[in-house]
Amino acid sequence: MSEQCAEPLTPPAPPVRLTPTVASDPDTPLEILWHIARHAPRLRKWVIVNRSADANLLEYISQQGGPGVRETLQMLFDSVERSRA
């Protein structure tokens, strides 16, 4: 007699393709944003503009640097200053 599974088998989710859209999407899980910050320097600037990125993640990215990171952080800081004025 064969054993039946209580739940139907489902295939695993495909790997997430890391793109600027994924990095800047506020619905992207924080764990994926951290993966991008650690392993995809070219996408770090896109994580900075993600409103779901927390202070720890932004600090990590600022310390690691990468293409466009300094400029993007400066734009973020400038926009915060303008909104306070």
C-alpha positions as CSV (number, residue, x, y, z in Angstrom):
1,M,0.0,0.0,0.0
2,S,1.4,3.4,-1.0
3,E,1.5,6.3,1.4
4,Q,-0.5,9.4,0.3
5,C,0.8,12.9,1.0
6,A,-1.4,15.2,3.0
7,E,-0.5,18.1,0.8
8,P,-0.1,18.0,-3.0
9,L,3.5,18.4,-4.3
10,T,4.3,21.8,-5.5
11,P,7.5,22.8,-7.4
12,P,9.9,25.1,-5.6
13,A,9.8,28.8,-6.6
14,P,12.2,29.7,-9.3
15,P,15.3,31.6,-8.3
16,V,14.7,35.3,-8.1
17,R,16.4,37.2,-11.0
18,L,18.2,40.1,-9.4
19,T,17.3,43.3,-11.4
20,P,17.0,47.0,-10.6
21,T,13.2,46.5,-10.4
22,V,13.5,43.8,-7.8
23,A,16.0,45.8,-5.8
24,S,13.8,48.9,-5.7
25,D,10.4,47.2,-5.3
26,P,9.1,47.8,-1.7
27,D,7.4,44.3,-1.8
28,T,10.8,42.6,-2.2
29,P,11.5,40.7,1.1
30,L,14.2,42.2,3.3
31,E,16.2,39.0,3.1
32,I,16.5,39.4,-0.7
33,L,17.5,43.1,-0.3
34,W,20.3,42.0,2.1
35,H,21.4,39.4,-0.5
36,I,21.5,42.0,-3.1
37,A,23.5,44.3,-0.8
38,R,26.0,41.6,-0.1
39,H,26.4,40.0,-3.5
40,A,25.3,42.4,-6.2
41,P,27.3,45.7,-5.9
42,R,25.9,47.0,-9.2
43,L,22.3,46.9,-7.7
44,R,23.1,48.5,-4.3
45,K,22.1,52.0,-5.6
46,W,18.6,50.5,-6.4
47,V,18.2,49.2,-2.8
48,I,18.9,52.7,-1.5
49,V,15.8,54.0,-3.3
50,N,13.7,51.2,-1.9
51,R,11.4,52.6,0.8
52,S,11.5,49.2,2.6
53,A,15.2,49.4,3.1
54,D,15.9,50.0,6.8
55,A,18.7,52.0,8.4
56,N,20.9,48.9,9.0
57,L,20.7,48.0,5.4
58,L,21.5,51.5,4.2
59,E,24.4,51.7,6.6
60,Y,25.8,48.5,5.3
61,I,25.5,49.7,1.7
62,S,27.1,53.0,2.5
63,Q,30.1,51.2,4.1
64,Q,30.4,48.7,1.2
65,G,30.1,51.3,-1.6
66,G,29.6,50.3,-5.2
67,P,28.7,51.9,-8.5
68,G,26.5,55.0,-8.0
69,V,26.1,54.4,-4.2
70,R,27.6,57.7,-3.1
71,E,25.6,59.7,-5.5
72,T,22.3,57.9,-4.7
73,L,22.8,58.3,-1.0
74,Q,23.5,62.0,-1.5
75,M,20.2,62.3,-3.5
76,L,18.4,60.6,-0.6
77,F,19.9,62.9,2.0
78,D,19.1,65.9,-0.1
79,S,15.5,64.9,-0.5
80,V,15.2,64.4,3.2
81,E,16.6,67.8,3.9
82,R,14.2,69.4,1.3
83,S,11.2,67.7,2.9
84,R,12.2,69.1,6.3
85,A,12.5,72.6,5.1
